[in-house]
Amino acid sequence: MDTSSEVQILKDAIKEHGTVNSDGRTSVAYGILFDKTANTLEALNGTLRTAKRQKKVAFDAEILFMPKDKDVQVVLLE
């Protein structure tokens, strides 16, 4: 699977499982995203880092780990 399709799967998962925050952006906890994409995204952290570099998502960490970061919000920027 190519990177752009993995980023699209990530964006779709955030839209499907997230909620709209006070800024009007959709966000989801990393733990939920981890659970919901386990069967579709083999390298979730790699996809998250790629999407973050492309400014498609934002989160407050360099890399996220389960279960330590399960409550960190991943915000969809576009």
N, C-alpha and C positions, 0 to 999 in steps of 0.2 A: 504494500500500500504506500502511496506517495504522501509526502508531508502535508500537502495542501488538503488532501482528502481526510487525513487524520485530524487536522486543525478544524475542518468543517464538522466532523463527528463530535469533537470536543465542544464547539460552539453550540451545536444542536442539543447536546446533553445538558449544557448549562441552561439553555432556554427551556428545555423540557422539565428539568428537575429543580430549577432555581426559583427565586422570588424577586420581585422588583423592590429595590431598596429606596431609600429616601432621595437619592440622586436621580431616580428614574432608570437606573441600570439594573440589569439582571445579575444576581450573584447566587452562588451555591457553596455550601461548605465542602472542603476538600474531601472529607470522609464520605459524603454522599456521592460526589463525583467519582471517587475511587471505586465505590461499590457498584455504581450504575454503569461504569465503562470497563469493568474488569474483563468482560468477554469480547469487547470490541477494540480496545486500545491496549496493545501489549506494553507499550512504553509510555504510560501516562505522563510521567515526569518529563520525558524528552519532548512530548507533544506540548505540554504546558510551557516549557522553556522556549520552544519555537514560537508558540502563540504570543508569549510575553515579549519576545524580541520583535515580533511583527506588530506589536501594540494592539493585539486583538483581545487580550485578557490582562488583568492585573492581579497581583497578590503580594502580600508582604513577607516574602522570603526568597532566597536564591533557589532553593529546592524544598519540596514538601515531603514529609515522611509520615507514614501511618504507624502507630496511632497518635503520635505526638502532635501533628498538625491537623488533626481531623476537623477542627472547628475553624480553621483559617478560611476566610471567604475568598473565592475565586470570582472576580468580577468581569463580566463581558463588556468590552469597551466599544464594540460596534454592532 
